[in-house]
Amino acid sequence: MRELIWSSAARSVWGKTDPDDQLWLPVVQHLEDAAAMAGYLYDHFLPRSTKELLSTLLDASSDEVRTLVCWLAGLHDIGKLTREFTSQIRAIMPSIVGAMADHGLSTDPPLGKPFGHPVLGQLILREWLQTRHAATRRTATTYACIAGGHHGRNPSKPTMDRATNTPQNLGAGAWDAVRDEVLAGMTTRTGADAYIAGWAQRPLPLQAQTLLTGIVIMADWMASNQDLFPYLDDHATDERVASATAKLALPEPWTPKVPGADATLLLHERFPALKGDARVVQQALINAAFAVDEPGLFLLEAPMGVGKTEAALLAAEILVARFGQGGVFFGLPTMATANPMFERVLGWLRNAIGDHDASVSLTHGKAALNDTFAGLVRSSWRGSVYDEEGTKEARAIVNSWLHGRKRSGLASFVVGTIDQSLFGALKAKHLVLRHVALAGKVVIIDEVHAADSYMRHYLRRLLEWLGSYRVPVILMSATLPPEHRDAFLQSYALGRGDKVRPSTDRLDTYPRITVHPSATTLPAIPPETAATRVTLHRLADAPEATCDLLAGLLDDGGCAGVLCNTVGRAQEMYRVLQHRFAGDVELVHSRYLAPDRLAREGSLMARLGPDGERPHRLIVVGTQVLEQSLDIDFDVMVTDLAPVDLVLQRLGRLHRHLRPRLAKLSSPALHLRGVEDWDDTPITATPGARAIYGAAPLLRAAALLSTHEHVNLPADIPGLVRLAYDPDLSVPAGWEDAWAAAEQHAFTVDEEKKKRASSYLLATPFAKRDLDGWIDLEVSDPDASEAQGRSQVRDSEDGLEVIALFADAEGDIRLSPRLSRHAGALVPTQLTAGLDDGLARAMAACTLPLPLMMCHPGAIDRVIAALETTLDYSGWQHSPWVKGQLAVVFDAGSDAVVDRFHLHYDPHEGLTVTREEHP
């Protein structure tokens, strides 16, 4: 580019020989670097599927698309060649200002509030395409808006109108000449002059605008990194780029060969620890991945514990090999489920990646505290790994550039919470990067039934966009209502532009795989040969009733699970059972210090997992964490009443593994409690359950399950789930008034959720012609904190996590004595320097979630105010681990008072909170 700059006006800006006066040489050099990095990204980072998608959207060859990418990146900062932008240097570089003025380049202050160079860049490029290449304003905007959005948010149409009506901020005369030089020069340099006449007559589709903006942002960030591109470097562009790309060392997209269709053979190759033949569901999903003619949506509904995870990963490998995606995103309901899934995906990946390194990422708010991921980060910085013969081995690595904030989702293999995918439907800055990340992957979302109605609005919109990008998607559930299945299919089809709204039959076929689009009819999946017949019993709600029941059932031994809907009920049950069965009771819920919870869950897996050393007798009391995260097995189960699909999920832990059992426990039985009186007309679920789930699904569950003495698994699962959501479900006599009121309340709540969700919900792929005003609200950055992002795509009151610290008898503040590292370490309260990094990381791992009674709008401000006086936090603010965190300091008796709440932490019971009543 520099050799193209020849006019005297231009030389006065960036061609002077005195390095102190070379103000604009770095700007032009940056444009060159960005254009080159865009080409590098296209050649070496984008997967084949994304390139083919862009070619299809643009109706253009791959060479033409690559040229467009480089041209757009090479002009993204054209808005800096303006009077407004250069006015910033008036006070600090007067000599340059004078030289520019001598050549007619005014640097007078802008009129009114500055627009910013992205807005001005969009205006310049739009008008240049209109005046020099006869583009319509509408068409020109579809290209120019990419320059307008390269800082992560596009301007609104009113903003662009104001900029259009304030041409003085651009500067005229010599400024026009300088900009024309750069515009024409970059067009020639990138080869865009061969295509630009056609582009001017062909608007970019919105999906192409989105992806191209994301690529330009990446190229801009790379070219702006002075570690990669030193400031005022005199080397030629090719040399600069070669040096930068060597330092980046981005792994190439995953390009596996198409594996064989034998599920058992493939299963053993990818998961060597698994024995026996592949399950029928696994073979069926593999067959479906081979049967489709194009990428699509796969809905897998199958019982708990039949290997859906392995099936999805094997199918993803086939889809990537066939359709050219570059990796996989695997979304889970919670951080607790995402962490163990990361381990499983790594195990699969080591046997699947082939000859090339693969970039991996764990994406949730506490990923850095995951020891496996943190260890992988450290090991990735040591360079290549070689085997004994000196041959380089392929590795799963955490690439340094892909490890940064907003960039981790761009890694080839990403495991995270479902929220990380739902952010793709949330109006937020740099949203385009999420789209680039997801558009090039197979997207897998497990336990999709866990998404409530609020989250489903985001999920459906996400599916529209994924459909428009032709992304293969695998959704998995054991208990999916037909209405949700059809809604997901229709959203994906809408994004594809399909005119027919797909729907499925209401037959209780199970297991089942539904695919859209599908050129062939998939054969029915035969059910697993092993069936489980569970006897249903109703149990009084008093904890003593459960205690008496288990005393009779477990007198000769056995393992029981007691599931409660709230932490408070679980703790109450634990105390009663512990009094009777001292030493044989364990409690697990979400309100433990993370190290304590992990230790408890690990202990349960070691004893009740598929290969566990089963104890003589054990009773596990837990909350909903037992529904989702632990592959453990009970001989008998007691559960609070919950919506039918969740009751069935809990049943997935009953007689889950084949093993010998005592005679009185040989037939699986479920005992339902959580109802004030089963003989009432109608029944009334406990207040905690109604607060969590609402009265309507609990009434439906009670009505439906009361008609069954037994549940046959898995055969009865689809029918029960279908009926539980059927608007015409029969209402028991005497329940009519309560039923109608509960249904009306549920409808009202759902409508309110839709309204709240729509405020920050991204528009459909076809709602706009360009990206102007695409993000029209100031939404909290979901990358800033997990809590902020989660609160925007989940319908829940914002929780508050605090660091738990403990005062000893001398009053010193320490960490928990049960940590594996830094146990009982002294936490300095008067800091003259920052915290030790290792200590700060250990502190960040010791967080506790406060209960909702402390976090609702009427209490949260007082609680935060009280916590802010607990310690002097100023010394924490330089540590990325604990910056902005608050702490609760428990005294020597593990008690603390925060505002009007009394807190007590016990390693066995976790956190208990009581409210002090004030007159």
Sequence and secondary structure as in RCSB ss.txt:
>XXXX:A:sequence
MRELIWSSAARSVWGKTDPDDQLWLPVVQHLEDAAAMAGYLYDHFLPRSTKELLSTLLDASSDEVRTLVCWLAGL
HDIGKLTREFTSQIRAIMPSIVGAMADHGLSTDPPLGKPFGHPVLGQLILREWLQTRHAATRRTATTYACIAGGH
HGRNPSKPTMDRATNTPQNLGAGAWDAVRDEVLAGMTTRTGADAYIAGWAQRPLPLQAQTLLTGIVIMADWMASN
QDLFPYLDDHATDERVASATAKLALPEPWTPKVPGADATLLLHERFPALKGDARVVQQALINAAFAVDEPGLFLL
EAPMGVGKTEAALLAAEILVARFGQGGVFFGLPTMATANPMFERVLGWLRNAIGDHDASVSLTHGKAALNDTFAG
LVRSSWRGSVYDEEGTKEARAIVNSWLHGRKRSGLASFVVGTIDQSLFGALKAKHLVLRHVALAGKVVIIDEVHA
ADSYMRHYLRRLLEWLGSYRVPVILMSATLPPEHRDAFLQSYALGRGDKVRPSTDRLDTYPRITVHPSATTLPAI
PPETAATRVTLHRLADAPEATCDLLAGLLDDGGCAGVLCNTVGRAQEMYRVLQHRFAGDVELVHSRYLAPDRLAR
EGSLMARLGPDGERPHRLIVVGTQVLEQSLDIDFDVMVTDLAPVDLVLQRLGRLHRHLRPRLAKLSSPALHLRGV
EDWDDTPITATPGARAIYGAAPLLRAAALLSTHEHVNLPADIPGLVRLAYDPDLSVPAGWEDAWAAAEQHAFTVD
EEKKKRASSYLLATPFAKRDLDGWIDLEVSDPDASEAQGRSQVRDSEDGLEVIALFADAEGDIRLSPRLSRHAGA
LVPTQLTAGLDDGLARAMAACTLPLPLMMCHPGAIDRVIAALETTLDYSGWQHSPWVKGQLAVVFDAGSDAVVDR
FHLHYDPHEGLTVTREEHP
>XXXX:A:secstr
 GGG  SHHHHHHHT SSGGG SSHHHHHHHHHHHHHHHHHHHHTS HHHHHHHHHHHT  HHHHHHHHHHHHHT
TTGGGSSHHHHGGGTTT HHHHHHHHHTT      SSS   HHHHHHHHHHHHHHHHH   HHHHHHHHHHHHTT
TSS   HHHHHHHHT GGGT  THHHHHHHHHHHHHHHHTTGGGTHHHHTTS   HHHHHHHHHHHHHHHHHHH 
TTTS TT  S HHHHHHHHHHHH            S HHHHHHHH TT  S   HHHHHHHHHHHH SS  EEEE
E  TTS HHHHHHHHHHHHHHHH   EEEEEESSHHHHHHHHHHHHHHHHTTSTTS EEEEEESTTGGG HHHHH
HHHHHTT   B TTS B   EE  SGGGSTTTGGGSSEEEEEHHHHHGGGB  TTHHHHHHHHHTEEEEE  GGG
  HHHHHHHHHHHHHHHHTT  EEEEESS  HHHHHHHHHHHHHHHT SS          SEEEEES SS     
   S  EEEEEEE  SSHHHHHHHHHHHSTT EEEEEE SSHHHHHHHHHHHHHHSTTSEEEE S S HHHHHHH
HHHHHHHHSTT    SEEEEEE THHHHS    BSEEEEE   HHHHHHHHTTBS S     GGGSS EEEEE B
S TTSSS  B HHHHHHH HHHHHHHHHHHTT SEEEETTTHHHHHHHHT TT    TT HHHHHHHHHHHHHHH
HHHHHHHHHTB   TTS SSSTTSS S    TTT HHHHHHHHS S    EEEEEEE TTS EE  TT SSSTT 
B  SS SS   HHHHHHHHH EEE  GGGTSTTTHHHHHHHHHTTS  GGGTT TTTTT  EEEE TTSEEEETT
EEEEEETTTEEEEEE    
